[in-house]
């Protein structure tokens, strides 16, 4: 019985259809796999942790969220910031259809938005004043916290127009790639410090959201 099964298997493997299927399998095997943590990142649910200072190891992002030059077609002028909330990426447009891409954390459901603004001011090691809505959700939060390594605003802040929204650092690097904030855009401190040096006040910021059907 075993010998018969082996003979049948050999006939199947000699057929053109089987070779084609094996070819497809080979292609699938070579395709880049989706990181196992990709789905988990979207399900993370943690509150603010004022006073916590992340270690260097904790601040090391997965490769896909680290700053890197990418191909990026855009009609926007070099120096423009484009944030794609669905992708969890911030793009700093460069010349020749290129951009520097950074991983970001974005607003949670109900706090995401889209629009066109400009950077109205910049601050190093900004103070933190949680908005009333955040305090209502997390009553334990301080009403004011001076800037510093344990401050949830992180090392730098880029204020967007006259809104309450900012691009800022974070003391929770594990939140990059998630939708957790109250509408601001989080970056790890090294990344926001890099962006801070690259863009001046007045920089155009475009926030995009994928249309939901």
Helices and strands as residue ranges (DSSP letters): H 2-14, H 16-30, H 38-43, G 63-65, E 68-71, E 81-84, E 89-93, E 98-103, E 106-107, E 115-124, H 132-137, E 156-160, E 166-168, G 173-175, E 179-181, E 185-186, H 189-198, E 204-208
